[in-house]
């Protein structure tokens, strides 16, 4: 099992093309931990803003009566992928891992696979 800090470090080192990663509480919009980012990517702002994306998708599923779980949400930009993976189980309701990838260096399928593994090993 990985702690939050270890999980974030694992994402940054084991996922090719990682630019930034955060564990976010989408009920409050607060990042509970983060690594990476920089002057061109304020993770605090990005984490808070992306909570709206998650909330909107959850509301949409409720309105449509879909009885399924969201695994992840992907936003593709010109130079980046923004991947949000909802965390399931173990009292983690309302949390997601937010990963920013350099599109030119990342393998999206492998990044999703690695993030799924990290989420499964995360101890909250």
ChimeraX attribute file (.defattr): number of C-alpha atoms within 10 A of each C-alpha:
attribute: neighborCount
match mode: 1-to-1
recipient: residues
	/A:1	12
	/A:2	15
	/A:3	12
	/A:4	20
	/A:5	15
	/A:6	14
	/A:7	24
	/A:8	25
	/A:9	17
	/A:10	16
	/A:11	24
	/A:12	20
	/A:13	11
	/A:14	13
	/A:15	21
	/A:16	17
	/A:17	20
	/A:18	22
	/A:19	22
	/A:20	23
	/A:21	28
	/A:22	28
	/A:23	25
	/A:24	26
	/A:25	21
	/A:26	22
	/A:27	14
	/A:28	11
	/A:29	19
	/A:30	18
	/A:31	22
	/A:32	14
	/A:33	17
	/A:34	21
	/A:35	17
	/A:36	17
	/A:37	17
	/A:38	10
	/A:39	6
	/A:40	6
	/A:41	13
	/A:42	12
	/A:43	22
	/A:44	17
	/A:45	12
	/A:46	17
	/A:47	26
	/A:48	18
	/A:49	14
	/A:50	17
	/A:51	23
	/A:52	14
	/A:53	14
	/A:54	22
	/A:55	14
	/A:56	12
	/A:57	14
	/A:58	14
	/A:59	11
	/A:60	12
	/A:61	15
	/A:62	12
	/A:63	9
	/A:64	8
	/A:65	9
	/A:66	10
	/A:67	8
	/A:68	8
	/A:69	10
	/A:70	15
	/A:71	13
	/A:72	17
	/A:73	14
	/A:74	14
	/A:75	11
	/A:76	11
	/A:77	10
	/A:78	8
	/A:79	10
	/A:80	18
	/A:81	21
	/A:82	20
	/A:83	22
	/A:84	29
	/A:85	21
	/A:86	24
	/A:87	22
	/A:88	16
	/A:89	8
	/A:90	9
	/A:91	9
	/A:92	13
	/A:93	13
	/A:94	17
	/A:95	24
	/A:96	25
	/A:97	26
	/A:98	27
	/A:99	28
	/A:100	24
	/A:101	24
	/A:102	19
	/A:103	18
	/A:104	11
	/A:105	12
	/A:106	18
	/A:107	14
	/A:108	18
	/A:109	8
	/A:110	12
	/A:111	20
	/A:112	19
	/A:113	12
	/A:114	17
	/A:115	24
	/A:116	18
	/A:117	13
	/A:118	21
	/A:119	21
	/A:120	14
	/A:121	14
	/A:122	18
	/A:123	14
	/A:124	11
